[in-house]
Amino acid sequence: MPSTTVETPPKPDGASLSHGLKQRHLSMIALGGVIGAGLFVGSGAGIAAAGPSIVLAYTLSGLLVMLVMRMLGEMSAAYPSSGSFSAHAERAFGPWAGFTAGWAFWVLLCTAVGLEGIGAAKIVTGWLPGTPEWAWVALFMVVFCGTNLAAVKNFGEFEFWFAALKVGAIALFLGLGVLAVAGALPGADSPGASNLTDFLPHGGEGLVIGLLASLFAYGGLETVTIAAAESENPVKGVASAVRTAMWRIALFYIGSMAVVVTLVPWDDPAVVEDGPYVAALDRLGIPGAGQLMNVVVLVALLSAMNANIYGASRIGYSLVRRGHGPAAMGRVSGGVPRIAVLASSVFGFLCVLLSYWRPDDVFTWLLNMIGAVILVVWIFIAVSQLRLRRRLEREAPGKLTVRMWAFPWLTWVALAGMGAVFVLMAREPATRVQLYSTGGMTLALAAAGYAWQRARARARARG
């Protein structure tokens, strides 16, 4: 039988997480969570492969992400929890499911913390040549570990201002881009639709590569459902964030891609070398565009580091509260799971050290292992929602303040879309190894989680 008790008081003490996040924090986390370095820089490779059809790729993947967020929002509004989808999977299918989804995501977030630290350090060492990258990463780790060790409102304030800067930057870019496309920007010639005529330069294969690249650029949306558990009004916070997801995705991702490919030829080398946004600003004759975007990308990377340390610590804390890890990570002091914060930060910095010590084997293996984790998480979200929605309708219909559209048909459509992505990943040599590596890790975690579940059941039976 699936477990119905998702979170129990931690054994080390009776403390629990605080509710220090205000609605303005949650709203800006939701806004800024969709704007990351993957959008500012990583989208260049997708444009080079797909050409102007990258807009179609971001639209298709964006529709899938909207469905996932709606499903996650439905469950998180009904059952607010710092464990988010991990807690929902446990509620739906039992401890093994929560164990698998939670620890896989924890590894993903901690590794991402290290990768973001490396990316931020590369930007800073470009400004200050001769300074060691690892020292900058260590500094960033100390700062954001310290931020997360303090009261949760400090995390909220950091993310509020980080997100405000990112939102301001993307809004300014979109405004300038639309004016340029319309021929209303002084000093910039409108290209009209001349850059859009070769819509599928590499055919369907290019579109597939662009689709896969766009899909993984949407990471970060899940953080808002984790943070909502520590907000003043978790149900209202989740509902508000999920209901605005559609226009945020359409504006920030699809809209900005449309502006970029309209202003810049898809085969311009600068799209990949400098990044699509820098290339577009250079076309507009904006002085210092490269350095301006470097500042924005640095902010995006630091924001992601901060958010991922937070997310990893709360996922780890929730797992331990449900009996899926070392008890020390469940200790709470001042409303913060400080051991979980430290453990997540240390694992992230270990990933950084591996990138220097063993870049060709261990670090590469780690990157491949987390390559498709987000898809595994989305599948857990979809199948959990299928089961929990029917349970809620039967037992507690009043908790359905956010409802999945056209249930269950769109949930099955989303699952079919995820299955199609798996097939596409298996067809591409560059992503096939990630798919298999993530699959191996997921199976190993599922086996460990099931064994742990059986061991706990036998212990309870004896006791």
Salt bridges, closest charged atoms under 4 A:
GLU7 OE1 - ARG321 NE 3.51
GLU74 OE1 - ARG389 NH1 2.70
GLU90 OE1 - ARG322 NH1 2.67
GLU90 OE1 - HIS324 NE2 2.85
GLU133 OE2 - LYS122 NZ 3.43
GLU157 OE2 - ARG24 NH2 2.27
GLU157 OE2 - HIS25 NE2 2.71
GLU205 OE1 - ARG427 NH2 3.42
GLU230 OE2 - ARG314 NE 2.75
GLU232 OE2 - LYS22 NZ 3.71
ASP268 OD2 - ARG283 NH2 3.00
ASP361 OD2 - ARG358 NH2 2.92
GLU393 OE2 - ARG389 NE 2.92
GLU395 OE2 - ARG394 NH2 3.89
